[in-house]
């Protein structure tokens, strides 16, 4: 039994298993209420987005992979498929000015918010960036994707269609 336990622990370490963030909402659970401070628009409650599926992208202005995927999120949001759900961004920057500067430079049209006191970062499980969550219309986390991806690619759009059960 002890060998089995040691083997499992070694396997988890090799696979890069990490501790969860404090208060992380797991896949299958509903996101808790949270107030989000607007970076390029008004403050909103996370619950305001209920009623329609939601793609949440967690990013930082100092994160090259986050910057690389931002354009594909914009294109996704403005595509025919993207009209069937909301897409928002949440910055984990420590300084709102850095995040706002990046948004101006990238000419972002999506609604972006900034984390306050690590509440969203912890709840969403953003210990690695970028992080994208697919959330159903009732606020339940259906899928989490760590790392950059081309969100307007056929593969990503198929993942979204399947996850949100869209035709």
C-alpha positions, 0 to 999 in steps of 0.5 A: 500500500505504501509503495502504491501511495508513493507511486501516485505521489510521484506521478502527480508531481511528474504531471505537474499537479498543483494545489488549487487556489484558495476558494477555487470553483471546480468544473461542475460548480457554480461561480459565486457572486463577485463584483468586477471593476470595469477597465474599459466600461462600467463595473458589473456583477459577475451574476449580470452575465447569467442567462447566456453562456459565458467565456471568461478569459483571465489574463495579465498585461505582462503575459506574452501568451495572454497577449498572443491570444487576445486578438482571437478572442475578439474575433471569436466574440464578433463571429456568428458563433460568438453572438450566442454567448458573452466573452469577457476578460479579467486582468490579474494585473496589480495596477489598473493603469498597466491593464488599461494601457494594454487594452488601449494599445490592443484596441479591445472592444470586449468588456474587461475587468480587473481583479480586486484583492485576488477574489476572482483569481482565486475563485476562477483558479488562475494560478497559471495564465492565460486561463479561459473558462466556459460557463453555462447560462446558470453560472456553472463552470463547464470547462477550463483551458490553461494556456494560449489558444487560437479561440477563433480556430475551427478546433476551439470553436468546435470545443465551444459548440460541444461544451455549450451544446450549440449547433 
